[in-house]
């Protein structure tokens, strides 16, 4: 229950200790006043006096009097007083757990020492229908921030990044190309892979690919091709989602570069080819001269696979296409219906088929979507090996543009055009070894950086011809719903290591002491009990039981209180009291305000108040200079 859990912060354990200690003292006060009230009701003033004595005197009182109501009262008071001294310990024992995390937000630039210098740039996120309920926003923040901070540091990403304005230009040339994000007037631009609809070879085993089915121009591109399955294997080797960088007009035609996953530490270099339903999100930067641009990219792929002689069922094809198209796709979508029909027609004709398009919905984004039915053939015998349906989409968006003070320098010399390649903000290699010789001479383009990369697994089985198994609907729904949150967190991680930590807001969680509602209730309850017992004593009994014993003795022995206090409960000015020896064997004399007070014998002390504020001692001897 929330009432039992520590949820109310108290900033410091010292404050918590004071609260519990005060509760313990109030419990002791309640026991004392309640026992005094019981003594008053039983007219046992001697027992009341024993309440203020130490344990030895109480023990002597108990052993000398035997069993009686008076001794029972003193015994119970002693036991209850001991238990009251443990009340604070009881409150500490109710800690559950006694601490909470208090969160505060600040920029990451204030906590640079918390960053892990060897933080990985790629994060795997494995999902399943069984674990989706545990994937809260808090668990996502921790999952995507894994390894970013040093161990033992309670800092998490918030997804809040103060990005700048993305800056694009209106292109003056290269108008007859596909969709791009234009970054300067020299042709510097970024696009989805323009070679995605083109097989590796246009000629294979006396077969020619009908390349006229692929059209680019006017800032868009479309392809709608039915072809011989000899070319299907080339599409199976296609690495999905590589952003294409066109550094200028010249390189755009014959030397465009790619931002590819590293084969040494990124599984997408292999899993990005072929089949298997998955989703990928990445943040990358492209730097040319002193201009740096930051992009986000979302990749989605859904696949089905079947063996020769077992064609895809039309209902399964339809179901997969419409579900993969997004949560808003309906059977009224004529384009999706036509794609489904064309795929099934290619299957009947033992051919392969690919349909797709690329477009720019705004100057800062490009989108590419592809629908493929591919039958892979044995390269030796020409027989069918398997057939696949591959549905994919790639979305690239410019989110931040800036001018930096230090343009990138080549990591190492190269005799041909090349670029630096960085991962997680660290330049580790160039593409010199794999660069083409299309452009003569050494030339350094700039730096591309895969700042953060996240692959989502668990969307479905990779080798199934059943739509519901190939694409798990609960996981797919989670990806659609949580995609923006995941991307925000990934952008924050990328900016932390590759762009500017000062733009990233992080959440610092500090462990602070806390109390529960039950602990506060029990602390307040004893204050109420103590006040009630004291009030009952004051208003229900005469003041002999509620005033201080010193005040009572002063009234009794001197016949008066201090000036103005004759009928008070306490004395504002306490008289001077001393003990003076009277000689050998004669004991000592208590001297109060210069007057000796002698108490003789072993008196039975009772209240003999007359209602006028005067109290006395009975059964012993009292002598002062004023009273004989």
C-alpha positions in Angstrom: 0.0 0.0 0.0 1.1 3.5 -0.8 0.4 4.6 2.8 3.0 2.2 4.1 5.7 3.2 1.6 8.3 5.9 2.1 7.0 8.6 -0.2 7.4 11.9 1.7 10.9 13.3 1.4 12.5 14.9 4.5 15.7 16.0 2.8 18.1 14.7 5.5 18.3 11.8 7.9 18.8 14.3 10.7 15.3 15.8 10.2 13.9 12.3 10.1 15.7 11.4 13.4 14.4 14.6 15.0 10.8 13.7 14.1 11.1 10.2 15.5 12.9 11.4 18.6 10.2 13.9 19.3 7.6 11.2 18.8 9.5 9.1 21.3 9.6 11.9 23.9 5.9 12.6 23.4 5.1 9.0 23.9 7.1 9.1 27.2 5.1 12.2 28.2 1.9 10.5 27.4 2.8 7.5 29.5 3.8 9.8 32.4 0.7 12.0 32.3 -1.6 9.0 31.8 0.0 7.1 34.8 -0.3 10.3 36.8 -4.0 10.6 36.0 -4.4 6.9 37.1 -2.6 7.7 40.3 -4.7 10.7 40.9 -7.9 8.8 40.4 -6.6 6.2 42.9 -5.3 8.8 45.4 -1.7 7.3 45.3 0.4 10.4 45.5 3.4 8.3 46.6 3.2 6.3 43.4 3.1 9.6 41.5 6.4 10.7 43.2 8.0 7.3 42.3 7.4 8.1 38.6 10.1 10.7 38.8 12.6 8.5 40.7 15.3 6.3 39.2 15.0 2.6 38.8 16.8 1.7 42.0 14.4 3.8 44.1 11.4 2.3 42.3 12.7 -1.2 42.9 13.1 -0.5 46.6 9.6 0.9 46.7 8.2 -2.2 45.0 10.1 -4.6 47.3 9.3 -2.8 50.5 5.5 -2.3 49.8 4.6 -5.7 48.5 1.8 -6.3 46.1 -0.7 -3.5 46.1 -2.5 -1.1 43.8 0.2 1.5 44.3 3.1 -0.9 43.5 1.2 -2.3 40.5 0.8 1.2 39.2 4.6 1.9 39.6 5.5 -1.4 38.0 3.3 -0.8 35.0 4.6 2.7 34.6 8.2 1.4 34.6 7.4 -1.2 31.9 5.5 1.2 29.8 8.2 3.9 30.1 10.8 1.3 28.9 8.6 0.5 25.9 8.0 4.2 25.2 11.8 4.6 24.9 11.7 2.1 22.0 9.0 4.1 20.1 11.5 5.9 18.0 13.1 2.5 17.1 9.7 1.2 16.1 9.2 4.1 13.7 12.6 3.5 12.2 11.6 -0.2 11.8 8.6 0.9 9.7 10.9 2.3 7.0 9.7 1.0 3.6 12.4 1.4 2.3 13.2 4.7 4.0 14.5 6.4 0.9 13.2 7.7 -2.4 14.7 9.1 -5.6 14.2 12.8 -6.0 14.6 13.9 -9.6 15.9 17.2 -10.9 16.6 18.2 -14.5 19.6 20.0 -15.8 21.8 20.1 -18.9 24.2 17.4 -19.5 27.0 19.9 -19.8 27.0 20.3 -16.0 27.6 16.6 -15.6 30.2 15.8 -18.2 32.3 13.8 -15.7 29.4 11.3 -15.6 29.7 10.5 -19.3 31.3 7.1 -20.1 34.2 7.8 -22.5 33.7 4.4 -24.1 29.9 4.5 -24.5 28.6 2.2 -27.3 26.8 4.0 -30.1 24.4 1.1 -31.0 21.7 -0.3 -28.7 19.7 -3.5 -29.2 16.1 -3.4 -28.0 14.4 -6.8 -27.9 10.7 -6.9 -27.6 8.0 -9.6 -27.2 4.3 -9.6 -26.6 5.0 -10.9 -23.1 7.4 -8.1 -22.1 5.6 -5.1 -23.6 3.8 -4.3 -20.3 7.1 -3.8 -18.6 8.4 -1.3 -21.2 7.4 1.9 -19.4 8.8 5.3 -20.3 11.2 5.0 -17.4 12.5 1.6 -18.5 12.9 3.0 -22.0 15.0 5.9 -20.7 17.3 3.5 -19.0 17.4 1.1 -21.9 18.3 3.7 -24.4 20.7 5.4 -22.0 22.5 2.1 -21.3 26.3 2.5 -21.1 26.1 6.2 -21.8 27.0 7.2 -18.2 29.5 5.8 -15.8 28.3 3.0 -13.4 26.9 4.2 -10.1 25.7 7.5 -11.6 21.9 8.0 -11.3 21.4 10.1 -14.5 18.9 9.3 -17.2 18.0 10.9 -20.5 14.7 12.8 -20.7 14.4 13.1 -24.5 14.4 16.8 -24.2 16.9 18.4 -26.6 17.1 22.1 -27.4 17.7 21.6 -31.1 18.5 24.4 -33.5 16.7 25.1 -36.8 17.2 22.8 -39.7 18.5 24.8 -42.7 18.0 23.7 -46.3 18.4 25.5 -49.7 16.3 25.5 -52.9 18.4 23.5 -55.4 19.5 25.3 -58.5 20.6 22.2 -60.4 20.1 18.5 -60.5 16.4 18.9 -60.7 15.9 15.7 -62.5 16.8 13.5 -59.6 14.8 11.8 -56.8 13.8 13.1 -53.4 16.7 14.8 -51.5 17.3 17.1 -48.6 19.4 19.9 -50.1 22.0 21.5 -47.8 24.0 24.0 -50.0 24.1 25.5 -53.5 26.8 23.2 -54.7 24.7 20.0 -54.7 25.4 18.9 -51.1 22.4 16.8 -50.2 21.2 13.6 -48.5 18.7 11.1 -49.8 17.5 7.5 -49.2 19.4 4.9 -51.3 18.7 5.8 -54.9 20.0 2.4 -56.0 17.5 0.5 -53.9 15.2 -0.4 -56.8 18.1 -1.5 -59.1 19.4 -5.0 -59.0 23.2 -5.7 -58.9 23.3 -6.5 -62.6 21.0 -5.6 -65.4 22.0 -8.6 -67.5 22.0 -12.2 -66.1 21.8 -15.6 -67.9 20.6 -14.1 -71.1 17.9 -12.2 -69.2 17.6 -8.4 -69.2 16.1 -6.4 -66.4 13.4 -4.0 -67.6 15.0 -0.9 -66.2 12.6 1.5 -67.9 10.1 0.6 -65.1 12.3 2.8 -62.8 11.7 6.6 -63.0 13.5 9.4 -61.2 12.9 13.1 -61.7 11.2 16.2 -60.4 12.3 15.5 -56.8 10.6 12.1 -56.6 11.0 8.5 -57.9 8.7 5.5 -58.6 9.3 1.9 -59.8 6.8 -0.8 -60.7 8.7 -3.8 -62.1 7.8 -7.4 -62.9 11.0 -9.3 -63.9 12.6 -12.6 -64.2 13.6 -14.2 -60.9 17.3 -14.3 -62.1 17.5 -10.8 -60.6 15.9 -11.6 -57.3 19.1 -12.6 -55.6 20.5 -9.2 -56.1 17.7 -7.6 -54.1 18.2 -10.2 -51.3 21.7 -8.8 -50.8 20.6 -5.2 -50.7 21.4 -3.5 -47.4 18.3 -1.7 -46.3 18.4 1.9 -45.0 21.8 3.2 -46.0 21.6 7.1 -46.2 23.2 8.3 -49.4 25.3 11.5 -49.2 25.9 13.6 -52.3 28.7 15.9 -51.4 28.4 18.1 -54.5 27.1 18.2 -58.1 30.1 16.4 -59.5 30.1 13.5 -57.0 26.3 13.2 -57.1 26.4 11.6 -60.6 29.2 9.0 -60.1 30.7 9.2 -56.6 27.9 9.5 -54.0 28.8 8.1 -50.6 26.9 6.0 -48.0 26.6 6.0 -44.3 26.8 2.2 -43.6 26.8 0.3 -40.3 30.1 -1.0 -39.1 30.6 -4.7 -39.7 32.7 -5.0 -36.5 30.1 -4.0 -34.0 26.7 -3.5 -35.6 24.5 -6.5 -36.4 22.5 -4.5 -39.0 25.5 -4.9 -41.4 24.3 -8.5 -41.7 20.7 -8.5 -40.5 19.9 -5.5 -42.7 20.0 -7.8 -45.7 17.5 -10.5 -46.6 14.5 -11.4 -44.4 13.3 -10.8 -40.9 10.8 -8.3 -39.5 12.6 -5.5 -37.7 12.7 -1.8 -37.0 15.8 0.5 -36.9 16.2 4.1 -35.7 19.4 6.0 -36.0 20.8 9.6 -35.7 23.6 10.6 -38.0 25.5 13.8 -38.8 27.1 15.0 -42.0 29.8 17.6 -41.8 31.1 19.5 -44.8 33.5 22.3 -44.1 32.2 24.2 -41.1 28.6 23.2 -41.6 27.2 20.2 -39.7 23.7 18.8 -40.2 22.0 16.2 -37.9 19.4 13.8 -39.2 17.1 11.1 -37.9 16.3 7.9 -39.8 13.6 5.4 -39.2 13.7 2.0 -41.0 11.0 -0.6 -41.0 10.9 -4.1 -42.6 8.3 -6.8 -42.6 8.8 -10.1 -44.3 7.3 -13.5 -45.1 9.0 -16.6 -46.5 7.7 -19.8 -48.1 9.2 -22.8 -49.7 8.8 -24.0 -53.4 5.5 -25.6 -54.0 3.8 -23.8 -51.1 2.6 -20.4 -52.5 1.6 -17.6 -50.3 -2.1 -17.5 -49.5 -3.8 -14.4 -50.9 -5.3 -13.6 -47.5 -1.9 -13.7 -45.8 -0.4 -11.4 -48.4 -3.2 -8.9 -48.1 -3.0 -9.0 -44.3 0.7 -8.4 -44.2 0.6 -5.5 -46.7 -2.2 -3.6 -45.0 -0.8 -4.1 -41.5 2.7 -3.1 -42.5 1.4 0.0 -44.2 0.5 1.5 -40.9 -2.4 1.8 -38.4 -4.4 4.0 -40.7 -4.3 1.7 -43.7 -7.7 0.3 -44.8 -9.0 -1.9 -47.5 -10.3 1.2 -49.2 -6.7 2.0 -50.2 -6.7 1.3 -53.9 -2.9 1.5 -54.2 -2.3 -1.3 -51.6 -5.0 -3.4 -53.2 -3.3 -3.0 -56.6 0.1 -3.9 -55.1 -1.4 -7.0 -53.5 -2.9 -8.0 -56.8 0.4 -7.5 -58.7 2.3 -9.6 -56.1 -0.1 -12.5 -56.4 0.0 -12.2 -60.2 3.8 -12.4 -60.2 3.5 -15.5 -57.9 1.2 -17.1 -60.4 3.6 -16.3 -63.3 6.6 -17.6 -61.4 8.1 -14.1 -61.7 9.4 -11.5 -59.2 8.0 -8.1 -58.6 9.0 -4.8 -56.9 7.0 -1.7 -56.4 8.1 1.5 -54.6 8.4 5.2 -54.5 10.5 8.0 -52.9 9.3 11.5 -52.2 9.8 14.6 -50.1 6.9 15.7 -48.0 8.9 18.8 -47.0 12.3 20.3 -47.7 13.7 18.6 -44.5 12.5 15.0 -45.1 12.6 12.2 -47.6 10.5 9.0 -47.6 11.1 5.7 -49.5 8.8 2.7 -49.5 9.3 -0.6 -51.3 7.0 -3.7 -51.7 8.8 -6.8 -53.1 7.9 -10.3 -54.0 11.1 -12.2 -54.8 11.8 -15.8 -55.8 15.4 -16.7 -55.3 16.8 -19.3 -57.8 19.7 -21.7 -57.4 22.5 -20.1 -59.5 23.6 -23.5 -60.8 20.4 -25.4 -61.5 18.0 -22.4 -61.8 15.4 -24.1 -59.6 13.5 -22.2 -57.0 15.0 -22.1 -53.5 12.5 -19.9 -51.6 10.1 -17.0 -52.1 9.9 -13.9 -49.9 7.7 -10.9 -49.5 9.7 -7.9 -48.2 8.0 -4.7 -47.3 10.2 -1.8 -46.2 10.1 1.9 -45.5 12.9 4.5 -44.9 12.2 8.0 -43.5 15.1 10.5 -43.2 14.6 13.9 -41.5 16.9 16.9 -41.0 16.5 18.1 -37.4 19.4 20.4 -36.7 21.9 22.6 -38.7 24.8 24.5 -37.2 28.1 26.2 -38.0 31.1 24.7 -36.2 34.4 26.5 -35.5 36.7 23.7 -36.5 36.1 22.0 -39.9 36.9 18.2 -39.9 40.4 17.2 -41.1 41.2 13.8 -42.8 41.9 11.0 -40.4 44.6 9.8 -42.8 45.8 10.6 -46.3 44.1 9.0 -49.3 44.9 9.2 -53.1 41.2 9.3 -54.1 38.0 11.0 -53.0 37.0 9.8 -49.5 35.2 10.7 -46.3 35.9 10.2 -42.6 33.6 7.7 -40.8 32.7 8.2 -37.2 30.6 6.2 -34.8 29.3 7.7 -31.6 31.2 10.9 -32.1 34.6 9.2 -32.6 36.3 9.1 -36.0 37.6 5.6 -36.3 38.2 5.1 -40.1 37.8 6.4 -43.6 36.3 4.8 -46.6 39.5 5.2 -48.6 40.0 1.5 -49.2 36.6 1.0 -50.7 36.4 4.4 -52.5 35.7 4.3 -56.2 38.0 5.9 -58.9 35.2 7.7 -60.7 36.6 11.0 -59.7 40.4 11.4 -60.3 42.7 12.7 -57.6 42.8 13.0 -53.9 39.8 14.8 -52.4 38.4 14.9 -48.9 34.7 15.4 -48.7 34.0 15.6 -45.0 32.8 13.5 -42.0 29.8 11.3 -41.6 29.0 10.1 -38.1 26.6 7.4 -37.0 26.0 9.1 -33.6 23.4 6.7 -32.2 21.9 3.5 -33.6 19.0 1.4 -32.2 17.7 -1.9 -33.7 14.4 -3.3 -32.5 14.0 -7.1 -32.7 11.1 -9.3 -31.9 8.6 -8.1 -34.5 8.1 -11.6 -35.8 9.5 -14.9 -37.1 11.8 -14.6 -40.0 10.9 -17.9 -41.7 7.1 -18.1 -41.7 4.4 -17.8 -44.5 1.7 -16.7 -41.9 1.2 -13.0 -41.6 0.4 -13.0 -37.9 3.6 -14.9 -37.1 5.8 -12.9 -39.5 4.6 -9.6 -38.0 3.5 -9.7 -34.3 0.6 -7.2 -34.1 1.0 -6.2 -30.3 4.7 -5.5 -30.9 4.0 -3.6 -34.1 1.4 -1.5 -32.3 4.0 -0.8 -29.6 6.5 0.4 -32.2 3.9 2.7 -33.8 2.9 4.2 -30.4 6.3 4.4 -28.8 8.3 5.3 -31.8 8.3 9.0 -31.2 9.4 8.6 -27.6 12.2 6.2 -28.6 13.4 8.5 -31.3 13.5 11.5 -28.9 15.6 9.5 -26.4 17.9 8.4 -29.2 18.4 12.0 -30.4 19.3 13.0 -26.8 21.9 10.2 -26.7 23.3 11.3 -30.1 23.6 14.9 -29.1 25.3 13.9 -25.9 28.2 12.2 -27.6 28.3 13.8 -31.0 26.7 17.2 -31.2 26.5 19.3 -28.1 25.8 18.1 -24.5 24.7 21.5 -23.6 21.5 21.0 -25.6 20.6 17.8 -23.8 18.5 17.8 -20.7 19.1 14.9 -18.3 17.4 13.8 -15.1 19.6 13.5 -12.0 18.1 11.2 -9.4 19.3 11.7 -5.9 18.6 9.3 -3.0 16.9 11.2 -0.2 15.5 10.1 3.1 11.7 9.8 3.2 8.9 8.8 5.6 5.7 7.0 5.0 2.2 8.3 5.8 2.0 5.7 8.6 5.1 7.0 10.3 3.8 10.6 10.2 0.5 9.4 11.5 2.0 7.6 14.4 4.2 10.6 15.2 1.3 13.0 15.2 -0.9 10.5 17.1 1.4 10.5 20.2 1.3 14.3 20.2 -2.5 14.2 20.4 -2.4 11.5 23.1 0.1 13.5 25.2 -1.9 16.7 24.9 -5.2 14.8 25.7 -3.7 13.1 28.8 -2.1 16.3 30.1 -5.3 18.3 29.5 -7.4 15.6 31.4 -4.9 15.9 34.2 -5.0 19.6 34.4 -8.8 20.1 34.1 -9.9 16.8 35.8 -7.7 16.9 38.9 -6.4 19.5 41.3 -3.2 21.1 40.3 -1.1 19.1 42.8 -0.9 16.4 40.2 0.0 18.6 37.3 2.3 21.2 38.8 6.0 20.6 39.2 7.0 18.9 42.5 9.5 21.7 43.3 6.7 24.2 43.0 4.5 22.1 45.3 7.3 21.8 47.9 7.9 25.5 47.8 4.3 26.3 48.4 4.1 23.7 51.2 7.3 24.5 53.1 7.5 28.2 52.6 3.8 28.7 52.7 4.0 30.7 49.4 5.3 30.6 45.9 7.6 33.1 44.4 6.0 36.5 43.9 3.0 36.3 41.7 3.1 32.4 41.5 1.3 31.3 44.7 -1.4 29.5 42.7 0.5 28.7 39.6 1.5 25.3 38.1 5.1 26.2 37.6 7.5 28.8 38.8 9.0 31.4 36.5 11.8 32.1 39.0 13.1 29.0 40.8 14.3 29.5 44.4 17.9 28.7 45.4 18.0 25.3 47.0 21.1 23.9 48.8 22.1 21.0 51.1 24.0 21.9 54.3 25.6 19.3 56.6 24.5 19.7 60.3 27.4 17.7 61.9 28.5 14.2 62.3 25.6 11.8 62.5 23.1 14.5 62.1 22.5 14.2 58.4 21.9 17.2 56.2 19.5 20.0 56.0 17.8 21.3 52.8 18.1 25.1 52.7 15.6 26.9 50.5 15.8 30.6 50.0 18.0 30.7 53.1 15.5 28.9 55.3 16.2 25.3 56.5 13.7 22.7 55.6 13.8 19.4 57.5 11.8 16.3 56.5 11.7 13.7 59.1 10.8 10.0 59.2 9.4 8.0 56.2 6.3 9.9 55.3 3.3 8.7 53.4 2.8 11.5 51.0 -0.7 12.3 50.2 -2.5 15.2 48.7 -4.2 17.4 51.3 -5.0 20.3 49.1 -7.8 22.5 50.3 -8.7 23.8 46.9 -7.0 27.1 47.5 -3.6 26.1 46.0 -2.2 24.9 49.4 -0.8 21.4 49.5 0.9 19.6 52.4 2.8 16.5 53.4 1.3 14.1 55.9 2.8 11.5 58.1 6.2 13.0 58.4 7.8 16.0 59.9 8.3 19.4 58.2 10.1 22.2 59.9 11.1 25.6 58.5 11.8 28.9 60.0 8.3 29.9 59.1 6.5 26.7 60.1 7.1 24.9 63.4 
